Amino acid sequence: MNNYLVPSNDTTYYCKMFKAPTNYAVKRHVIAHKILIEPSNRDLVHHLLLHECSPMAKFDDKNLPDGLCNDLAEMLAMCMVNVATVWAVGGDE
């Protein structure tokens, strides 16, 4: 996520969908994650959640959802069931 201008609201929930690579020759598992937040933005970020979409969810890979979570709630409903990982302030880097 690059160049997102955080609004001056007290709280903003922003959602962005990413497609994970699937073209591996062998099965892969996620065993860790690393959060990259620029030091100048650390006071703005409180938590991050990574959800896994249901296999039944269908999206246009060239136009994935991106914007305020409340505006995308209906579109992302099939992606809010499984939480893959979470990070919050104070979590290890």
C-alpha positions as CSV (number, residue, x, y, z in Angstrom):
1,M,0.0,0.0,0.0
2,N,1.8,3.1,-1.2
3,N,0.9,6.8,-0.9
4,Y,-2.3,6.5,1.0
5,L,-3.3,9.9,2.5
6,V,-4.8,9.3,5.9
7,P,-7.8,11.5,6.5
8,S,-8.0,13.9,9.5
9,N,-10.8,11.8,11.1
10,D,-10.1,10.3,14.5
11,T,-10.3,6.8,13.1
12,T,-10.1,5.4,9.6
13,Y,-10.6,1.8,8.7
14,Y,-9.0,1.2,5.3
15,C,-9.2,-2.1,3.4
16,K,-7.1,-3.2,0.5
17,M,-7.2,-6.6,-1.3
18,F,-4.1,-8.4,-2.5
19,K,-4.0,-11.6,-4.5
20,A,-1.5,-14.1,-3.1
21,P,0.7,-15.9,-5.5
22,T,-0.6,-19.4,-6.4
23,N,1.8,-20.6,-9.1
24,Y,4.2,-22.5,-6.9
25,A,5.5,-25.9,-7.9
26,V,5.1,-27.2,-4.4
27,K,2.7,-26.5,-1.6
28,R,3.6,-23.4,0.5
29,H,2.6,-22.3,4.0
30,V,2.8,-18.9,5.6
31,I,4.7,-19.3,8.9
32,A,5.4,-15.6,9.8
33,H,4.8,-12.1,8.7
34,K,6.6,-8.8,9.0
35,I,4.9,-5.4,9.2
36,L,6.6,-2.6,7.4
37,I,5.5,0.8,8.6
38,E,7.6,3.9,7.9
39,P,8.8,5.4,11.2
40,S,7.0,8.7,10.4
41,N,3.7,6.9,10.2
42,R,3.9,4.7,13.3
43,D,1.7,7.1,15.4
44,L,-1.1,6.7,12.8
45,V,-1.3,2.9,12.6
46,H,-3.0,1.0,15.5
47,H,-3.6,-2.5,14.0
48,L,-3.6,-4.6,10.8
49,L,-5.6,-7.7,10.0
50,L,-5.0,-10.1,7.2
51,H,-8.2,-12.0,6.2
52,E,-8.4,-15.0,3.9
53,C,-11.2,-15.0,1.3
54,S,-13.5,-17.9,0.8
55,P,-12.7,-19.9,-2.3
56,M,-16.2,-19.0,-3.5
57,A,-15.4,-15.3,-3.5
58,K,-14.8,-14.1,-7.1
59,F,-13.0,-10.9,-7.9
60,D,-11.6,-9.2,-11.0
61,D,-7.8,-9.6,-10.5
62,K,-7.2,-6.4,-12.4
63,N,-9.6,-4.4,-10.2
64,L,-9.3,-5.6,-6.6
65,P,-11.2,-3.7,-3.9
66,D,-9.4,-0.8,-2.3
67,G,-10.9,1.9,0.0
68,L,-12.7,2.6,3.2
69,C,-13.8,-0.6,4.8
70,N,-17.4,0.5,5.4
71,D,-17.8,1.3,1.7
72,L,-16.5,-2.2,0.8
73,A,-18.3,-4.2,3.5
74,E,-20.8,-5.9,1.1
75,M,-18.1,-6.7,-1.5
76,L,-15.7,-8.1,1.1
77,A,-18.2,-10.1,3.1
78,M,-16.8,-13.5,1.9
79,C,-13.3,-12.3,2.9
80,M,-14.1,-11.4,6.6
81,V,-14.6,-15.0,7.9
82,N,-11.1,-16.3,8.3
83,V,-8.5,-14.1,10.0
84,A,-5.0,-15.2,8.8
85,T,-2.9,-13.0,11.0
86,V,-3.1,-9.8,13.2
87,W,-0.7,-7.1,14.2
88,A,-1.2,-4.4,16.8
89,V,0.8,-1.6,18.5
90,G,3.4,-3.2,20.7
91,G,3.6,-6.3,18.6
92,D,7.0,-7.6,17.6
93,E,8.3,-6.3,14.3
